[in-house]
Amino acid sequence: MKYMLMVMGNQAEYDAMEGKGDGPAVWTEESMKAMFEYMGALNNDLAESGELIDAQGLTAPAQGKAVTVKDGKTVVVDGPFVEAKEVLAGYWIVDVASEERAIEIAARAFSCPVPEGASASLPVVVQPIGDAGAEEL
């Protein structure tokens, strides 16, 4: 079964990673390296096991756009989006034997090393990817 595992974040975390802002976490070169090595090892393990379909980190919310249509016209709003406390920061799409395995992978992702004060308490969301078949409707 396919699952999307979603890592959540916020603009303040992205700012802290870039050395901007006055957030609670201080991301050093060492802490960034530790995070990238940890996530790289997770991705490699999933690729080797044949469970990894895709994994990506996303850019900061400030680089995003929100698109709606009003009165037939496309409306584009630049990020960051004040209404959202958390945003999708990255994801994995995996094809695993069970929900338990997806949760095991999510727990490993959640355990990624981060500096003191970082948003480590945000969950990794595990969401099944539905089949477009009629039984899902």
Secondary structure as UniProt FT lines:
FT   STRAND          2..9
FT   HELIX           11..17
FT   TURN            18..19
FT   HELIX           29..49
FT   STRAND          52..57
FT   HELIX           61..63
FT   STRAND          65..70
FT   TURN            71..72
FT   STRAND          73..78
FT   TURN            82..83
FT   STRAND          87..95
FT   HELIX           99..110
FT   TURN            116..117
FT   TURN            120..121
FT   STRAND          124..128
FT   HELIX           134..136
//
